[in-house]
Amino acid sequence: MLLSIVIPAYNEGRTIHLILNKIKAVKLPEGVDKEIIIVNDCSKDNTEEAILKYQSENSDFNIQYRKHEFNKGKGAALHTGIKEASGDYIIIQDADLEYDPEEYIILLKPILNGFADVVYGSRFIGGKPHRILFFWHSIGNKMLTMMSNMFSNLNLTDMETCYKLFRADIIKGIALKENRFGFEPEVTAKISRIKDLHIYEVGISYYGRTYEEGKKIGWKDGFRAIFCILKYGLFKM
């Protein structure tokens, strides 16, 4: 089985080698290989140089590199990465260090045991470590998840999580439209409508960043998420 790890990257030149080192070090269960698809969303820093340098120094590591000629947004980078992925399963990985690739094994378990088609990693369940940061962000996340659940009839605890693992044929078969942070509520609404799909959730850790450390999502993205929950929850688009 091949696991495709899709990484959208924007201005992550300072740390992207660190997340790639972590991914490379992960020992997946026997019979599972990995490929990396990095999509550089027209970064303004040295992201491209850092990726190409890492690629040349780690020729034994299956890294595919793609870039956008102008900035389109995280969702658009994910669309590109999902399209390019050749694996049986696809997982989303942010280019920063907020999520731990060692936990791919936790997300893969329900799939390898034959229970799941889609697995979400939740920052709000389980006993994993979580950095203490922004109160209103956590409240916002829980409100968005509750709104999403109302329209999707799912009982997720963390709709906005980065760690989403999909069977490749499922995610490739969905017509995704949101180019920015609306990806999360859109994909959740659309998978909720697929008949006989088995969706699981597992607890993961979270090493959040401050805005000074490079965090990008803001209050405008929260309003866009609400719009997307209503848009894709009420209409089959």
C-alpha positions in Angstrom: 0.0 0.0 0.0 1.2 3.5 -0.8 0.5 6.5 1.4 0.6 9.9 -0.4 1.5 12.7 2.0 0.3 16.1 0.5 2.1 19.2 1.8 0.9 22.7 0.9 3.7 25.1 1.5 3.7 28.9 1.7 6.7 30.8 3.1 7.9 27.7 5.1 11.6 27.9 4.0 12.8 28.2 7.6 11.2 24.9 8.8 10.2 22.7 5.9 13.3 20.6 6.1 12.4 19.8 9.7 9.0 18.4 8.9 10.5 16.5 6.0 13.0 14.9 8.4 10.2 13.9 10.7 8.2 12.3 7.8 11.3 10.5 6.6 12.0 9.1 10.0 8.5 7.7 10.4 8.4 3.9 10.2 5.0 3.0 8.8 3.5 -0.5 9.3 4.9 -3.3 7.2 3.7 -3.2 3.6 3.0 0.5 3.7 5.3 2.9 1.7 5.1 6.7 1.4 5.5 9.3 -1.2 5.6 13.1 -0.6 3.9 15.7 -2.8 4.9 19.2 -1.9 3.0 22.1 -3.5 4.7 25.4 -3.2 2.0 28.1 -3.4 4.2 30.8 -4.9 6.1 31.5 -1.7 8.0 34.8 -1.3 10.8 33.4 0.8 13.3 30.6 0.1 10.8 27.7 0.3 11.6 26.5 -3.2 15.4 26.6 -2.6 14.9 24.7 0.7 12.8 22.0 -0.9 15.1 21.5 -3.9 18.1 21.4 -1.7 16.5 18.8 0.5 15.3 16.8 -2.5 18.9 16.7 -4.0 20.4 15.6 -0.6 17.8 12.9 -0.1 17.5 11.2 -3.5 16.4 8.0 -1.8 13.3 9.7 -0.5 10.2 9.8 -2.8 9.5 13.5 -3.0 7.5 15.1 -5.8 7.7 18.8 -6.1 5.1 21.1 -7.7 4.6 24.9 -7.6 2.1 27.5 -8.4 3.2 30.5 -10.5 1.0 32.8 -8.4 -0.5 32.4 -5.0 -3.8 30.6 -5.0 -4.3 29.5 -1.4 -4.0 26.4 0.7 -7.1 24.7 -0.8 -5.8 25.2 -4.3 -2.4 23.7 -3.3 -4.3 20.7 -1.9 -6.2 20.3 -5.1 -2.9 20.1 -7.0 -1.4 17.7 -4.6 -4.4 15.4 -4.5 -4.5 15.3 -8.3 -0.8 14.4 -8.5 -0.9 11.8 -5.7 -0.5 8.2 -6.9 -1.1 6.5 -3.5 -3.9 4.2 -2.3 -4.5 6.6 0.5 -3.9 10.4 0.9 -3.1 12.3 4.0 -2.8 16.1 4.4 0.3 17.4 6.2 0.9 21.1 7.0 4.5 22.3 6.3 5.0 23.6 9.8 5.6 21.6 13.0 2.1 21.8 14.5 1.3 18.1 13.8 3.4 15.1 14.4 4.0 12.7 11.5 4.7 9.8 13.9 0.9 9.8 14.4 0.3 8.6 10.8 0.4 5.2 12.4 -2.6 6.1 14.7 -4.6 7.4 11.7 -3.8 4.4 9.6 -4.9 1.8 12.2 -8.6 2.0 11.5 -7.9 1.6 7.8 -5.4 -1.2 8.1 -7.9 -3.0 10.4 -10.6 -2.8 7.7 -12.9 -0.4 9.5 -12.4 3.1 7.9 -12.4 4.8 4.5 -11.7 8.2 6.0 -10.0 9.1 9.3 -9.8 12.5 10.9 -7.3 13.3 13.6 -8.9 15.2 16.5 -7.0 17.7 18.7 -9.8 17.6 21.2 -10.0 13.9 22.2 -7.5 11.5 23.7 -4.5 12.0 26.0 -2.0 13.4 23.6 0.0 16.6 24.4 -1.5 20.0 23.3 0.2 23.3 23.4 -1.8 25.9 25.3 -2.4 28.9 23.2 -5.5 30.8 22.0 -8.8 30.5 24.0 -10.9 32.1 21.2 -9.4 29.9 18.5 -10.4 26.8 20.5 -14.0 28.2 21.0 -14.1 29.1 17.3 -13.0 25.6 16.2 -15.6 24.0 18.4 -18.4 26.3 17.1 -17.4 25.6 13.5 -17.3 21.9 14.1 -20.7 22.0 15.8 -22.2 24.0 12.8 -20.6 21.5 10.4 -22.1 18.6 12.3 -25.5 20.1 12.2 -25.5 20.1 8.4 -23.5 17.0 7.8 -25.1 14.9 10.6 -21.7 13.7 11.6 -20.4 13.8 15.2 -16.9 15.0 14.6 -15.0 16.8 17.4 -12.5 18.6 15.1 -13.7 19.4 11.6 -10.9 22.0 11.1 -8.0 19.5 11.8 -5.2 19.3 9.3 -4.8 15.6 9.6 -7.4 14.0 7.3 -6.7 10.6 5.8 -8.7 9.6 2.7 -9.0 6.5 0.5 -7.6 8.0 -2.7 -10.4 7.1 -5.0 -12.9 8.9 -2.7 -11.1 12.2 -2.4 -10.1 12.2 -6.1 -13.7 11.6 -7.0 -14.9 14.8 -5.2 -15.2 18.0 -7.2 -13.4 20.4 -4.8 -13.8 24.2 -5.3 -12.5 26.1 -2.3 -9.1 27.6 -2.9 -8.3 28.8 0.6 -9.2 27.7 4.1 -12.7 26.7 3.0 -11.3 23.3 2.1 -12.1 21.8 5.5 -15.8 22.5 5.7 -16.3 21.8 2.0 -14.6 18.4 2.0 -16.4 17.4 5.2 -19.8 18.3 3.8 -19.1 16.4 0.6 -17.8 13.2 2.2 -20.8 13.2 4.6 -23.1 12.6 1.6 -21.2 9.6 0.2 -23.3 6.5 0.8 -21.9 3.7 3.0 -18.7 5.6 3.7 -17.0 4.7 7.0 -15.6 7.8 8.8 -13.5 7.5 11.9 -11.8 9.9 14.3 -8.7 9.4 16.4 -7.0 11.5 19.0 -3.8 13.3 18.0 -1.4 15.8 19.6 -1.0 19.4 18.6 2.1 21.7 18.8 0.5 25.0 17.8 2.3 28.0 16.6 1.8 31.7 17.5 1.4 34.3 14.8 5.0 35.4 15.5 6.1 31.8 14.8 4.3 31.8 11.4 0.6 30.9 12.1 -1.5 32.1 9.1 -5.2 31.4 9.7 -7.1 34.4 11.0 -10.6 35.7 11.8 -11.5 36.2 8.2 -10.9 32.5 7.5 -13.4 31.8 10.3 -16.1 33.8 8.5 -15.3 32.0 5.3 -15.6 28.7 7.0 -19.1 29.6 8.3 -20.1 30.7 4.7 -18.8 27.3 3.4 -20.6 25.3 6.0 -23.9 27.0 4.9 -23.0 26.9 1.2 -22.1 23.2 1.0 -24.4 22.1 3.8 -27.5 23.6 2.2 -26.7 23.0 -1.5 -25.2 20.0 -3.3 -22.5 21.7 -5.3 
